[in-house]
Amino acid sequence: MQTALRKMGNSTGMIVPRSILGEIGVAAGAAMDLRVEDGRLIVTPITTPTRAGWATSAAAMALSDGSEEADWQAFGNQGDHDLQW
């Protein structure tokens, strides 16, 4: 499959067909890592772990005003109002 480089403002872009994006498991807007190896452009999706940053966020909540319980109550689940304790 071939594509062409295109002028996009002050940059140059390349249109990547949806079929190619699907093969590498990404969609438009995905963060990508670019590097050059032996004169070839290598493009790799940047993936982050599912729970990346959760520990930092939890620590920030605990330090916010000392009322950690109130902060955690803001994180509800669908159907919580139906539960009886």
N, CA, C and O of each residue as an XYZ file, in Angstrom:
340
protein
N       0.845     -1.165      0.000
C       0.000      0.000      0.000
C       0.893      1.231      0.000
O       1.917      1.259      0.683
N       0.515      2.234     -0.750
C       1.303      3.452     -0.830
C       0.487      4.632     -0.331
O      -0.743      4.624     -0.389
N       1.191      5.647      0.161
C       0.573      6.892      0.569
C       1.543      8.010      0.246
O       2.686      7.743     -0.127
N       1.121      9.236      0.379
C       1.988     10.376      0.060
C       2.078     11.300      1.265
O       1.153     11.387      2.071
N       3.204     11.984      1.371
C       3.359     13.006      2.395
C       2.636     14.250      1.910
O       2.679     14.586      0.726
N       1.968     14.933      2.842
C       1.175     16.108      2.471
C       1.495     17.272      3.394
O       1.765     17.087      4.581
N       1.461     18.451      2.841
C       1.683     19.660      3.612
C       0.456     19.914      4.477
O      -0.671     19.913      3.981
N       0.679     20.133      5.786
C      -0.404     20.403      6.734
C       0.041     21.572      7.609
O       0.693     21.371      8.633
N      -0.309     22.778      7.208
C       0.151     23.955      7.937
C       1.652     24.086      7.798
O       2.184     24.084      6.688
N       2.343     24.201      8.939
C       3.804     24.282      8.935
C       4.455     22.911      9.059
O       5.673     22.815      9.217
N       3.667     21.867      8.991
C       4.171     20.505      9.156
C       3.898     19.683      7.903
O       3.309     20.163      6.935
N       4.335     18.458      7.949
C       4.058     17.506      6.882
C       3.399     16.293      7.522
O       3.850     15.809      8.560
N       2.337     15.807      6.905
C       1.619     14.671      7.448
C       1.493     13.553      6.440
O       1.776     13.719      5.253
N       1.061     12.410      6.940
C       0.874     11.243      6.093
C      -0.484     10.638      6.435
O      -0.792     10.423      7.607
N      -1.277     10.370      5.438
C      -2.570      9.721      5.653
C      -2.330      8.222      5.782
O      -1.742      7.594      4.901
N      -2.796      7.658      6.901
C      -2.657      6.219      7.136
C      -4.038      5.594      6.983
O      -4.960      5.966      7.708
N      -4.200      4.663      6.067
C      -5.506      4.030      5.854
C      -6.029      3.332      7.111
O      -5.259      2.803      7.913
N      -7.346      3.343      7.263
C      -7.989      2.732      8.420
C      -7.609      1.256      8.569
O      -7.460      0.767      9.688
N      -7.452      0.555      7.464
C      -7.102     -0.872      7.535
C      -5.744     -1.079      8.205
O      -5.553     -2.036      8.956
N      -4.808     -0.177      7.930
C      -3.483     -0.272      8.559
C      -3.596      0.046     10.047
O      -3.002     -0.646     10.873
N      -4.351      1.086     10.397
C      -4.547      1.424     11.809
C      -5.174      0.251     12.552
O      -4.789     -0.058     13.679
N      -6.140     -0.396     11.914
C      -6.784     -1.556     12.532
C      -5.808     -2.697     12.784
O      -5.901     -3.384     13.801
N      -4.883     -2.898     11.869
C      -3.903     -3.978     12.031
C      -3.001     -3.779     13.239
O      -2.554     -4.748     13.853
N      -2.732     -2.514     13.581
C      -1.863     -2.268     14.745
C      -2.674     -1.907     15.983
O      -2.106     -1.615     17.035
N      -4.011     -1.926     15.863
C      -4.883     -1.746     17.022
C      -5.013     -0.314     17.513
O      -5.140     -0.092     18.717
N      -4.985      0.669     16.609
C      -5.154      2.062     17.016
C      -6.216      2.731     16.148
O      -6.638      2.182     15.130
N      -6.636      3.908     16.560
C      -7.597      4.714     15.804
C      -7.064      6.131     15.707
O      -6.047      6.463     16.315
N      -7.746      6.955     14.948
C      -7.339      8.349     14.793
C      -7.203      8.998     16.166
O      -8.045      8.794     17.040
N      -6.156      9.769     16.349
C      -5.904     10.446     17.612
C      -4.995      9.697     18.559
O      -4.615     10.239     19.597
N      -4.630      8.457     18.230
C      -3.763      7.664     19.100
C      -2.369      8.282     19.172
O      -1.869      8.823     18.186
N      -1.750      8.196     20.343
C      -0.373      8.669     20.510
C       0.583      7.647     19.896
O       0.440      6.443     20.105
N       1.551      8.144     19.140
C       2.481      7.265     18.445
C       3.914      7.687     18.736
O       4.195      8.871     18.926
N       4.812      6.721     18.770
C       6.246      6.971     18.925
C       6.888      6.844     17.545
O       6.647      5.870     16.833
N       7.710      7.834     17.166
C       8.390      7.818     15.872
C       9.887      7.688     16.079
O      10.453      8.319     16.973
N      10.530      6.872     15.256
C      11.990      6.771     15.271
C      12.458      6.345     13.881
O      11.681      5.828     13.078
N      13.720      6.569     13.623
C      14.297      6.191     12.334
C      15.332      5.103     12.587
O      16.211      5.259     13.434
N      15.226      4.010     11.856
C      16.190      2.910     11.934
C      16.607      2.550     10.516
O      15.768      2.216      9.680
N      17.885      2.619     10.253
C      18.425      2.259      8.938
C      17.684      2.960      7.797
O      17.390      2.344      6.772
N      17.385      4.242      7.978
C      16.726      5.002      6.934
C      15.241      4.733      6.796
O      14.624      5.182      5.831
N      14.652      4.011      7.737
C      13.220      3.706      7.698
C      12.521      4.380      8.873
O      13.067      4.452      9.973
N      11.332      4.862      8.635
C      10.513      5.454      9.680
C       9.749      4.342     10.384
O       8.991      3.608      9.749
N       9.943      4.216     11.677
C       9.259      3.204     12.482
C       8.249      3.929     13.366
O       8.612      4.820     14.134
N       6.990      3.544     13.252
C       5.909      4.166     14.015
C       5.310      3.097     14.914
O       4.874      2.048     14.439
N       5.292      3.368     16.227
C       4.807      2.393     17.195
C       3.769      3.038     18.104
O       3.997      4.143     18.596
N       2.633      2.381     18.340
C       1.638      2.951     19.258
C       2.215      3.069     20.669
O       2.934      2.186     21.137
N       1.891      4.160     21.326
C       2.291      4.338     22.723
C       1.149      3.808     23.575
O       0.017      4.281     23.474
N       1.444      2.841     24.399
C       0.424      2.272     25.269
C       0.764      2.601     26.712
O       1.933      2.623     27.097
N      -0.264      2.856     27.505
C      -0.075      3.095     28.924
C      -0.841      2.025     29.680
O      -1.904      1.591     29.238
N      -0.311      1.600     30.810
C      -1.025      0.609     31.605
C      -2.412      1.127     31.993
O      -2.601      2.331     32.167
N      -3.362      0.233     32.124
C      -4.744      0.593     32.412
C      -4.872      1.459     33.657
O      -5.646      2.416     33.659
N      -4.147      1.152     34.691
C      -4.280      1.894     35.946
C      -3.127      2.886     36.167
O      -2.819      3.234     37.307
N      -2.508      3.328     35.103
C      -1.392      4.262     35.232
C      -1.847      5.529     35.933
O      -2.856      6.126     35.558
N      -1.108      5.935     36.941
C      -1.381      7.172     37.654
C      -2.391      7.074     38.777
O      -2.661      8.077     39.438
N      -2.962      5.901     39.018
C      -3.999      5.806     40.050
C      -3.445      6.065     41.438
O      -4.126      6.675     42.262
N      -2.229      5.620     41.721
C      -1.651      5.806     43.054
C      -1.434      7.289     43.340
O      -1.696      7.752     44.450
N      -0.962      8.028     42.355
C      -0.742      9.457     42.529
C      -2.070     10.174     42.764
O      -2.162     11.044     43.629
N      -3.089      9.814     42.002
C      -4.404     10.435     42.175
C      -4.992     10.128     43.546
O      -5.566     11.006     44.189
N      -4.851      8.899     43.987
C      -5.368      8.520     45.298
C      -4.641      9.275     46.411
O      -5.263      9.723     47.374
N      -3.330      9.412     46.273
C      -2.558     10.146     47.283
C      -2.973     11.614     47.312
O      -3.068     12.207     48.387
N      -3.221     12.205     46.147
C      -3.638     13.607     46.091
C      -4.995     13.787     46.756
O      -5.231     14.794     47.423
N      -5.890     12.817     46.579
C      -7.201     12.900     47.222
C      -7.070     12.850     48.734
O      -7.756     13.577     49.453
N      -6.194     11.995     49.206
C      -6.012     11.841     50.643
C      -5.447     13.115     51.265
O      -5.731     13.412     52.425
N      -4.661     13.862     50.517
C      -4.037     15.073     51.031
C      -4.876     16.327     50.810
O      -4.543     17.390     51.335
N      -5.956     16.221     50.045
C      -6.702     17.409     49.630
C      -7.160     18.264     50.809
O      -6.797     19.438     50.877
N      -7.936     17.724     51.726
C      -8.369     18.514     52.883
C      -8.579     17.623     54.104
O      -9.192     18.033     55.090
N      -8.072     16.429     54.025
C      -8.186     15.515     55.159
C      -9.483     14.723     55.171
O      -9.651     13.854     56.027
N     -10.396     14.986     54.266
C     -11.662     14.264     54.249
C     -11.659     13.248     53.113
O     -12.456     13.337     52.179
N     -10.765     12.298     53.206
C     -10.616     11.294     52.151
C     -11.929     10.572     51.878
O     -12.235     10.254     50.729
N     -12.698     10.312     52.914
C     -13.946      9.579     52.740
C     -14.893     10.312     51.791
O     -15.528      9.682     50.946
N     -14.994     11.628     51.921
C     -15.876     12.403     51.043
C     -15.398     12.328     49.596
O     -16.210     12.238     48.676
N     -14.099     12.363     49.397
C     -13.558     12.268     48.040
C     -13.878     10.927     47.411
O     -14.270     10.873     46.245
N     -13.720      9.844     48.155
C     -13.956      8.517     47.601
C     -15.436      8.290     47.309
O     -15.766      7.516     46.410
N     -16.326      8.938     48.039
C     -17.749      8.744     47.804
C     -18.191      9.306     46.462
O     -19.261      8.952     45.967
N     -17.390     10.170     45.870
C     -17.724     10.718     44.555
C     -17.570      9.686     43.446
O     -18.068      9.892     42.339
N     -16.887      8.580     43.725
C     -16.670      7.539     42.724
C     -17.730      6.458     42.898
O     -17.510      5.467     43.594
N     -18.867      6.655     42.266
C     -19.936      5.678     42.358
C     -19.923      4.704     41.194
O     -19.198      4.889     40.217
N     -20.721      3.684     41.312
C     -20.913      2.705     40.242
C     -22.355      2.770     39.795
O     -23.249      3.114     40.567
N     -22.565      2.435     38.537
C     -23.924      2.410     38.029
C     -24.742      1.424     38.854
O     -24.322      0.286     39.065
N     -25.896      1.854     39.314
C     -26.767      0.981     40.102
C     -26.528      1.055     41.597
O     -27.183      0.334     42.349
N     -25.611      1.899     42.057
C     -25.343      2.016     43.496
C     -26.586      2.411     44.289
O     -26.782      1.942     45.410
N     -27.421      3.267     43.712
C     -28.596      3.754     44.426
C     -29.594      2.612     44.735
O     -30.445      2.754     45.614
N     -29.486      1.509     44.026
C     -30.382      0.366     44.245
C     -29.903     -0.555     45.364
O     -30.651     -1.424     45.811
N     -28.677     -0.374     45.814
C     -28.099     -1.274     46.806
C     -28.563     -0.879     48.217
O     -28.762      0.299     48.513
N     -28.728     -1.874     49.063
C     -29.053     -1.630     50.466
C     -27.953     -2.255     51.316
O     -27.541     -3.392     51.088
N     -27.495     -1.506     52.277
C     -26.411     -1.996     53.149
C     -26.943     -2.323     54.504
O     -26.187     -2.749     55.377
